[in-house]
């Protein structure tokens, strides 16, 4: 059974909650102390649930919402925000310093305004800028749709619960608590007859338990294209491109996918300048810094603070002592933790090597990966997770694709060994 649509608090109640916490000697961002205080009142929740409550941008379980309000001594009915149709600015991530990504934005816009397209997958590392790019896209194309919905989800949530929440979002006036999963899907299909854009934004967490279930759902969505006249477009942001989905879709032009890589040098320099103008006094060094981190926005923002605090803004000195921020290492670690031996073997070869053609890479890995099919599967998985990058280059056999690791990936993997 899908869970009931959760509650979300009014943004205007933030000050009131902060005052209550201050009276209790607590700070909203001090998750551990808040969780300890809740447990003393026999309210047991995860730190992430408290963060969701405090941010007020995502729904949480109704019973949990009421328990937290009771702990705070607040009337939950006075601060709860009723579920309504989504496109509200507080749910779409805002980036006032968004710039660049002109080509990517144009490509996404052409896809979502194509009446034949049903599914768009935007994938890449956490912090690469997927949500900011889609938020910019939504602002440009919203007038082309009857409605736009934005929902966060996790690959740890069941497909049924995500679809149930989405259906409640699309039809906030009805109750669906008594419907079984099949009925939920049927009712949802009815809602999709209208011209709408649904954005499913994957949360930045480590949950992957239901990833295969979501792949089956997307495959079904694409396969049924042509059998129905629904005109809804589903746009998903994900750390990994679901395999097989676009293979089915290519025959129908019903699905598109785009790997989001780092920004260009000029945009990367703008990111540095926005963090601290001192960082771009030496433009050559600033450009090299962007290149060394492959234009990865999150990495550039993190190292900017490090350079400012540890090197007094001297980018050139930092480049002599290059390091990868712990947050970036954590992202890479999550992506490689569940890899099998063939995929790890490819990474181990390439972390100390220049890009290779597929035959060269296969030969370099032949001892560790003797089976051709195992090599192809491992290579494809690494590409879907953005760990392996294709380059176009010249070889003895002419111009062909080369495969290698970006610099930030190499640094992070080397640090993890």
N, C-alpha and C positions, 0 to 999 in steps of 0.2 A: 504493500500500500504506500502511495506517496505521502510524504509528511505534509502537515498543514502549512499554509503560507505563514512564515514567521512575522515577527514584529521588528520595526525599525523606529528609532526615536526621532522626534523633531530636532532639527538642527538648533532651534532656538532654546532647547533645554540644556545645551552644553554648559552654559555658565552656571545654571542652577546645580547641575551635577558636580561641577568643579568646586562650588562653594561647600557642598555636603562633604565631599572628599577632604577638602582642606580642614573642615571642622573635625573630621575623624583622624587628622594627621596623615593623610594619604595624598599621593599625586597620581593622576590618571595614567601617566606613562610608566609608573613604577609597578609593572605587572606583578612581580613576585609578592610585594607587600600587599597589593590589592587582593590577589588570590588567597594569600594567607588569612587576611581579614575576612574574606567571604567564607573560607572553610571553617573559621571559628564560629560562624553563624550557621554552619552546616549547609552552606551553598557551595556545591562542588562543580566548578566549570574549568575549562581549559583557558590558558592565557590568550589564545587566539579569539575565543568567544568574548572575553572581556574587551579585547581590542576592537572587535566588531561593534560591540555595544557603544564603546566610547566614541568611535569614529562616526557611528550613526549612518553609515552608507550602505550597509548590507543587513538583510534580515537575519534574525537569530530565532531559535525555537521560542514559541510563545511562553511555555512554562518557565523557561530559563529567564526570559525577559522580565517576567513578573517577580521571580525570585530576586533578581538583581535590584529591581525597584524597591522591593520590600526591605532589602539590606540597606538601601540608601534612604529609606523612610519617605519615598516619593510615591504618589498615586500614579500607577502605570497608565491609567486611562488618560491622564492629563499630558503625558509626554510621548505617548505612542503616536506614530504617524501611520494613518490608515493606508493600506495598499492601494495604489492608483496606477494607472497606466504610466509606463516609464517614458520618457525622455524628459528628465529633469537634470539640471546642470550639476546638482550635487552628486549624481551617480556616474556622470561621465568625467573621467579624469581630465583635469584642466592643466595645460602646460603653457603658461604665458610666454615662455621663451622658446616656443616651437619654431624651428626654422629648418630649411633644407628639405630633403625627402621629396623633391618636386616630381621626379620620375616615378617613384613608388606610389605617390598620391594619385598621379594621373592614371597609372595602371589599375589601381584599386577602383578608382572612380569609373573607369570604362567597364570594368567587370560588373560592379553592383548595379549599374544602370542598363546592363544588357538583359533584355527580357528572357533570354534563354538560360541565363546563369542561375543556379540554385544554391551553390555552396562556394564560399571563398575561405581558404585557410591561410592565415598569416602566421608564420612560425619563426622561431629564433630564440636566442638566449634570453633569460630574464634580464630586464634592464636595457635591452637593445632599442626599446622605443615603440613596441607594438601598440600598446594602449594609447599612447599620445598620437600616433599616426592615425589610428582608427577614430579617435575622438575628433581629429581635424577633418577626416573624411565625412563623418556623420554631419558635421556642421555644413558641409558643402552639398550633401546629397539629400538631406532630410526632406526637402520640398518635393522630391521625386517619389515619396512614399506616403501612403495614408497614415502610417505610424512607424515609429522606430522604437525598439525595445533594447535595453542593455541589461545584461544579467551576468554576474560572475558565477563561476562554477569550479568544481574541483574534480579531478579524475579519481578522487577518493569517494565522491558521492555516487550513489546509484543513478543510473539513467532515469529510472522511474521517478525518483525524487526531484531531479532536475527538470524533467518534463512537467511534473506536477506543479512545481513552483512557477515555471514559465507559463503554463496554462492559466494559473491564478493571476499572473501578471497581465496576461492578455484579456482576461475576463474577470476583473476584480469584483464584479457585482454578484457572481455566482459562487456556490460552494461545491467543491469537488472531493470532499473528504470521504464520501461513500463510494467513489468510483474505483474499479480495479484498474491495473496498468493498461489493459487493452482499451478500456473505455476512455482512459485519459488520452491515449494516443488518438483515438477516433475524434474526441472533442477538440483536441489540439489541431487535428487536420482541418477541421471546420474553420477554426480561427485563421488558419494559414491561407484561406482562400483570398483574403484581402492583400493588397499590395503593401507588404511591410518588410522592413529590414530588421533582423534580429541579430544582435551582437552577443556572442557568448565569450566572455573574457575569462581565460583560465587563471585561477588564483596562483600566486607564486608560493606554492607549497611542495612538499615532497610526496604527495599522495599520487599513486599510480594504480591502485588496486583495480579500478574499473576501466582502465584505459581501453582494453579490448572491447568492452561493451559499447563504448562510445564510437569506436571504429565501425562496429556492426551497424550502429544507428545511422552513421553518416553514409555508409555503403547503401543501406536501405533507402535513405533519402534520395540518393543519386539514381539508384536503380528504378525507383518509381517515377522519376521524371519522365514526362511524356505520356504517362498513364493518368495524369491528373492535370487540371488546369490551375493549380495553385500558383500564385505569383510571389511567394515569399522568398526572400534571400537570407540565408544563414551565413554569417561571417564569424569565424572562430579564430581566436588567438590562442596559440599553443606553443609549448616548448619543443614539441616534436610534431613532424608532419605524419599523420596517420597513413600507413602504407595501404596500398590496394585501392584506396578511395578514388584518387585521381586517375588511376589506371582504368577504372570502370567509366569514369566521367569523361575521359578524353574522347570516347566514341560518341558522346552526346553533346560535348561542349557545355556540360551542365555544371562543372566544378573547375575551380582554378586554385592554384596555390602559389604563394610567394614566400621565399625565405628572406627575412629582413636581416641584412648585414649591417656593418658599421656605417657611419656617415662619412662623407667625403672630407678631405682635408680642410677646406674652407669652412664647412659647418662645424667641424671639430674645433677649429681655432675660435669660432664664435662661442662654443660651449665654454672653452677655457676663459675667454675674455669676460663672459657673463659671470663666471665664478670669481675672477680677480683679474682686473686689467693688467696687473704686473706680470701675469703669466705669459702675456703675448708681447712683451717688450722686445724679446728676441724672437722674431717671427720664424726664423729658420729652425730654432730649437723647438718652438711650439708646434710647427708642422711635423717635425720628426717625432715629437711625443704622440701626436695623433696617429701617425703611421705605426709607431711601435705598439700602440694599443688598438690598431685596426679600426679606429673610429668608433670604438665601443663606447656609447654615451655614458653608461653607468661607471665604467672604469675611469673615464676621463674626469667625471665629477668627483669620484673618490680620491684619485691621485692629486687632483687640484688642491684639495684640503691638505693632503700630506705635504705637497711641495710648498704650500704657503706656510705651514706650521713648522716643518722640519728644515726646509732649505731657504726660508725667507723669500720664496717666489722664484728661486733660481732654477729654471727648468733644465738648463744644460748640466748643472751639477747633479740633479736628480737622475738624468739619463745615464750618468756614470755609475749609479747605484740603483738601477731599475729594480723595482719589486712589484708583485701583483697583490692588490688589496685582498684581505682575507675574505671579504664578501664575494669577490670574483672566484677565488679558489673554491668557496663553498658551492657556488653555482655549477662550476665544472665538475666538482666531486659528485654532486647529485646526478649529473648526466652520465657519469661513467661507473657509478657504484654497481649497477645491475647489468653491466655489459658482460657478455660471455668471453671466453678465452680468445677466439679469433678477432673480435673487435678490439680487444685490449692489445693484441699483437700488432695490429695495424697502427694503433696510436703509438706504441712503443718504438716502432720503426720510424715513424714520421716525426716524432718529437725532436729528433736530432738530424733530420734530413731535409733537403730541398724537395719541392713538389716533384712527383713522379707520374709518368703515364700509367695507365691501368696495368699493362703488361709488366712494366718495371716494378710496380708495387706488388703485383702478384708474385713475381719471381723473388723479391726481397722477403716475402712472407711465406714462401713455399714450405720451409721446414716446419714452421709453427702452424700453417694452415694448408695441409696437403690437398684437401678436397676443394675443387673449383667452386662448387655451390656454396660451401661455407664461407669462402672468400667474398663472393658476390653479396651474400646476405649481410655479412659484417660490414662491408663497404657501404651498402645501401642504408643500413641502420645508422652509421656514423654520419652520413649525409643528412638523413632525416632529422638528426639531433643537432645539426649545424656544427658538429665537431670536425667534420671533414669538408674541405672547401674545394670546389672545382675552379681551375684556372685554365685559360686558353694560352698555350705556349708552343714554341717550336721545339721539335725533337728531330732525331736523325730520320725518322719516318715522315717528316713533314709537320704541319700544324695540327695539333690535337689537344684534347683535354688532359690536364695534369691534375693530380690530387695531392693536397698538402694540408697542413694545419696553419691557422692564423697564429700570429706571434703571441697574442695574449693566451691562446689555448696552449701553445708550447710552454710558455712560462708557468702557467698554472699546473699543467700536468707534471712538469719537471719538479715543481715544488711539492707535489703530492707524493712523489715517489719516495 
